[in-house]
Amino acid sequence: MKHIVIMRLSAMGDVAMTVPVISALVSQYPEVKVTVVSRPFFKPFFSHIPNVDFFAVDLNNRHKGFLGLYRLYSDLKKLKVDYFADFHNVLRSKVVRTFFALSGTKVAFTDKGRDEKKALTRAENKVFAPVKSMVNRHLETLQKLGFNVSLQNPIFPTKPMLTEEIISKVGNKNDKWIGIAPFAQYDTKVYPKDLMEEVIRILAENKKYRIFLFGGGKKEIELLNQMQQQIDNVVVLAGKLSFQEELIVIQHLDVMLSMDSGNAHIAAMYGIPVVSLWGQTHPFAGFVPFNQSEENSLTVDRNQYPLIPMSIYGNKIIPGYEKAMRTILPETIANQINKIVK
């Protein structure tokens, strides 16, 4: 059995985007064993995939610094590795893959398409055209190692049973379940709170819908409680479930509404329809949730805000663009969700 080590350390959405690729790899090459190297938090993402082991990297202690990365290489080398795929392609992973290359192991890395992304995000002479998705870039990395993997017929895990503990907190599934994850790493990607409350009110008018609000941390929970607006069929999940339990609930959703954020990619890796909202980032940058219809990506009006996108991750603020997301109307969002659910 051939053994491939795949390294992708962060962030949440980026790690989630590797899941359908790895699922397809082991399905189409059953003689292959995969070890995923990532942060411990992401282990549940891969627990359902056969022939996949998880190696939790310890970047704070054992694998910290240059010597730590050599220890990481040594720890992995003991697993009898045939191939090393660097899906991250940052300094840490470059160091580890260099050690493997020097030892004679066949290595490949994901080309992130930085030049194309710079052309897409620059203000002058902007090349407004879609760049290759990260999922397809990972497929190319595997191809370099001799594995031609297809995502034509993606495989998604069987929905796990809702445990009694989860049911006690969210109820049985007797209606349509809609997830809403209204936060993102950067404010430029977050839909305005008053408009999100309007989306929730419109959807909650349908009493056959049960709406779950996702988030984490004290501040986010306070905001979610405000968004809940004391509506009977709207439930704040944040702080009530463990991460593993949230993953189970996500697999039972009928649709997820998310910003350009990790939650979109988590839902997509389970085959859940995702309506994604794009502020000062854009789907053309290659981070559209996996296997989603183009019409599920709702973007701002570029006739009014032509500089979008100015960054890939939303970490650049464009003066005068603070209200850009207000061009995505609550009715448009609710209509798209209704279309999917019905």
Salt bridges, closest charged atoms under 4 A:
ASP14 OD2 - ARG8 NH2 3.65
ASP53 OD2 - LYS33 NZ 3.10
ASP75 OD1 - ARG62 NH2 2.84
ASP75 OD2 - HIS63 NE2 2.92
ASP86 OD2 - ARG97 NH1 2.70
GLU116 OE2 - ARG137 NH2 3.49
GLU140 OE2 - LYS132 NZ 2.57
GLU165 OE2 - LYS169 NZ 3.61
ASP194 OD1 - ARG326 NH2 2.82
GLU197 OE2 - LYS193 NZ 2.80
GLU198 OE1 - ARG201 NH2 2.76
GLU245 OE1 - LYS169 NZ 3.94
ASP254 OD2 - LYS173 NZ 3.08
ASP260 OD2 - LYS189 NZ 3.68
GLU295 OE2 - LYS339 NZ 3.04
